[in-house]
Amino acid sequence: MDQIKELIFGIKQYILDHLPTYIVVLALLIGLFFLLDHYENAQRQQLVEAQQTIERIKLKLSMLGD
């Protein structure tokens, strides 16, 4: 019974000792996820703007051709 209590205490102590590290790693992963999401959205927005510019140029060229 004492061995089980010691084992549980040891596991608990290990978790508490390493908890700040786990929290920092989790925060870094969450930050990386949001950074990549922001980068992807920025690329998507840039693509949409480029497509709109191409459409405007095509429209102007078609108006000049008439």
WOWOQUI-V618337 format. One record per run of one state. SS is the DSSP state (H for helix, E for strand, C for the rest). FROM is the first residue (numbers start at 1). TO is the last residue. If there is no record, write none. Layout:
ss=SS from=FROM to=TO
ss=SS from=FROM to=TO
//
This chain:
ss=C from=1 to=1
ss=H from=2 to=65
ss=C from=66 to=66
//
